């Protein structure tokens, strides 16, 4: 099929614009975040060293692999989450019966004695390992460590939450989350994935993702708030960060995500945080299903993919629902106010209109 020369010219202009945006705005964001991460990890490693002295069961898994820290997630340029992986889940069974959206519980295996668990005092009378009890103990230890560590003048514990959150130099927030790694397991609540009628991802990648497994995090779950479930304090939040990252390899997927996050930070960092980086990542995964062929993810298509994701975001904001990629019963907008979603919808539409109508928009955005 012959493509008109003017279309080729427009396409090459767009590729040039995208590349320039990545070289300027995206790289500047990454450089700033990299610098902040170095500072954050220095402080957190020092705090966790003090925690370990007091309680050897909480061993820091925050290690530097050539400038990359395992278990560190960037929420925004000033907000981070660090996962601390706990040992010895062995005597506990993973129970995922669908009653707790986005969560599951860990229960003593039949016939196992409580005393066989490393976490004996956090196991309830019913035999569940309580995420809240572990977090509460960890919070106490971190608070004590903040008073003793070398950075005690610049790090403070955030008090009005059950989660372990630190404020560093008044402007950076770090959440430290105890977790278990569940390798070789796949939750029942995500058993519908991958969808049989969609040829993405490749079966080999699916197999790798399911073998890698998922994490169980001790943190507050928005989906359970207000349910007054007896299990709420015992429940662990399911996290698929590694799986998501593996799926976004290849083509310009990761590049798209970097551009989306940069646009989000610069134009959609709104009150109530309705449009998080995680929402962007989720919609990118749905876009991969809509465009399953690798050729649809080369740099010529990047503009179309980004516009598609923004149109999808507007639709989700207007419907006030954004389903989690692996757990569609879980709504990522749960707990967000209708007003915040409405305002975000207008802002996203304004941004999308600029991108659809102005071929040089990335020079200003």
Secondary structure, 3 states (H helix, E strand, C coil): CCCCHHHHHHHHHHHHHHHHHHHHHHHHHHHHHHHHHHHHHHHHHHHHHHHHHHCCCCCCCCCEECCEECCEEEEECCEEEEEEECCCCCCEEEECCCCCCCEEEEEECCCCCHHHCCCHHHECCCCEECHHHHHHHHHHHHHHHHHHCCCCCCEEECCCCCCCEEEECCCEEEEEEEEEEECCCCCHHHCCCCCCCCCCCCHHHHHHHHHHCEEEECCCCHHHCCCCCCCCCCCEEEECHHHHHHHCCCCCHHHHHHHHHHHHHHHCCCCCCCCCHHHHHHHHHHHHHHCCCHHHHCHHHHHHHHHHHHHHHHHHHHHCCCECCCCCCCECCCCCCHHHHHHHHHHHHHHHHHHHHCCCHHHCC
